[in-house]
């Protein structure tokens, strides 16, 4: 009689965020297949403690070092190792104990631990698009050198990945990323001038964290996804197209050299691409809601409005320019979104800050890892000075 396959050990970086909590739902429902080895959070110590007590990981990291004693004390009756600080994220990413990292830390902060896991040859379930936006060339070269499989978790890139399974070396003509259009689809600048934080967080189809919700409202999220797609699927910029698809049923499409198009479809639910990444290459059963085409008699598509939503246009420019420009774009956007969420600037100011930062920072065609970090820091400082933060 054959032994059962061992459980896959998952390290969830960003376990208290939207992706992390949904990943734990998937693991909870499939506890014969997966177990949690590492959990990390930046500030949410209470939820991290609750998760650790339920899933009993090998280790946890709390990014905010001021919360270390609270987490350590709460877990003192367990064998769970407790770490704190940004360096600890890289330290635990270097562990041998896990099989797969789910990279769910939001923003630039996810780059270092993800790069360390790639260097270790670990499988990566990539939900942190900024890692490839900032340093895609470096990450993908390192992944190839260390045979580290990168399986996308973003719904759009997961859709492309699923469409490519079984296609082998069949050439891609283009990929088509779908965008819902966000909460302000069809709106013009005179309306957007008065948009508040609460309005921008109201995404029509997806339940997401604050940062990505604002990125979806400005449409820069789709630009970041274009940059990510370039690196994930080894594409030229002109092979990547965006269409607005308000129903969010088709998650993305691939057109092949013969003109045939494959689409991956389903209800908007991030648990499906998360589960697919965790279980790949197998598909496992679940009780997620199913798509009923009778409830969607019309699927529509339109061009994105890049004149109104300037952030998408800026991201497309950065995609074509390459070098450190996507890194600068991402850093400026992270600071501007942070300021908007705290009511320091208006909605349309986000793209204005990003544009001014891009115009004023030096271009580096082939940056080193150190130059990526320098560009990130300089862009953040410049964007903050523009907003007088």
Secondary structure, DSSP 8 states (H G I E B T S, - for coil): -------EEEEEETTTSHHHHHHHHHHHHTTTTEEEEEEEESS-HHHHHHHHHHH--SEEEESSGGGHHHHHHHTTTS--EEEESHHHHHHHHT-SS-SEEEE---SGGGHHHHHHHHHTT-EEEE--HHHHHHHHHHHHHHHHHHT--EEE-SHHHHHHHHHHTT-TT--EEEEEEEE--GGGTT--HHHHTT--HHHHT--SS----HHHHHHHHHTHHHHHHHHHHHHHTT--GGGEEEEE-TT--EEEEEEETTS-EEEEE--S-HHHHHHHHHHTTS----------GGG------B---TTTSHHHHHHHHHHHH-TTHHHHHHHHHHHHHHHHHTTSS-HHHHHHHHHHHHHHS---TT--HHHHHHHHHHHHHHHHHHTT-
